[in-house]
Amino acid sequence: MDEKYVASAKIYPTEVLGKMSLLDMLEYFVEKGAMRVSDLHIKVGVPPTYRIDGDLVKLKGAKVTPELAEQLILPLLKGKSTEQLDQGKSIDCSYRYGEIQFRINIFRENDGLAAAIRALSLDIPSIEDIGFPNTIWQDIVNRKHGLVLLTGITGAGKSTTIASMINRIGDKRATRIITIEDPIEYILPQKHSIISQREVGRDVCTFQQGLTEMMREDPDIIFVGEMRDAETIMMTLMAAETGHLVFSTLHTRDVTGTISRILDYFPEGRQAEVRTQLSLGLAYVVCQKLIPRKDGKGRIAAMEILNNNYACANLIRTGKIEQIYTQLQTRTQDKPDQKMITLENHLARLVKEDHVDLLEAQKWVNNIKTFTDCMQREL
């Protein structure tokens, strides 16, 4: 790579800190912690911008020029070819700095080269610290088969929650764990389990290829980084049906939206078949949002949880998806076939426990009327 593309080169002029390098910008994640400073955006025409506790905060400095963008972004490729970028495609890659692993997407847009840099702490948090509203996580880590979906918008902490659950499984029993990720985010420690982490583009060409090969690699637990297309969804469901515990993610905001999104990947003529497979293979859906804390010290998870019991499975199979929300509202007791909760209920709890401000919670709810009803009930 050209010598001018060096991560340590101090090339970006700020108002009070002098010139900064890319490494100086990454050092800020180390100082503040990846749980608070989640992202760095580099884009032509604006200063480099961090996402801190969910809000965008620009560096006090010059607007990034096309030349500065190349000098700041290309060192992240660490020897990878830029041919993909030249063809108008984006590149997913990872970068290690200190105790933080970064997940990076580099792409071209209207003004030139841009990058979205996501920080992932190498320290996997304890599952008790994730913020589950009940003990459903204990049931998940003790399961031997079924599909567990973590959903939410980008930056909602889905990967962190999955890593904490897989890490707990690997800590308590001997299992064969194989992951397919794009890119690898958390490095899972080898404890009692044997863990193989494969990265799309480096170790395997596609998610589909990785899933096909995985069936010959004797896995007990599978993590598919994201279900991006119909073929990956079908293979993931098949793995869950054939005796594996499978974790995966989707970008959806609630439980009913998750079920609908999966079905929407398929033509109408196949949806009855997929509903049947989903009703049999799905174990849990956990929809997650990260909400700013009332005390200003980071964010806290708010969750909506589906436990796919017999009643829910029947609703999925018969296509009555809109009735699932009622199950989330009523099947909330601490029993194996219940432990469900709506996002509105969990947010109301967080407000009453003084973790989240009322006005802030109202910004994040999916149904404001249901949230108001939850606020009027006793804890």
Secondary structure by P-SEA (a helix, b strand, c coil): cccccccccccccccccccccaaaaaaaaaacccccccbbbbbcccccccccccbbbbcccccccaaaaaaaccccccccccccccccbbbbbccccccbbbbbbbbcccccbbbbbbbbbcccccccccccccaaaaaaaaccbbbbbbbbccccaaaaaaaaaaaaaaaccbbbbbbbccccccccccccbbbbbbbcccccccaaaaaaaaaaccccbbbccccccaaaaaaaaaaaaaccccccccccccaaaaaaaaaaaccccaaaaaaaaaaacccbbbbbbbbbcccccbbbbbbbbbcccaaaaaaaaaccccaaaaaaacccccccccccccaaaaaaaaaaaccccaaaaaaccccaaaaaaaaaccc
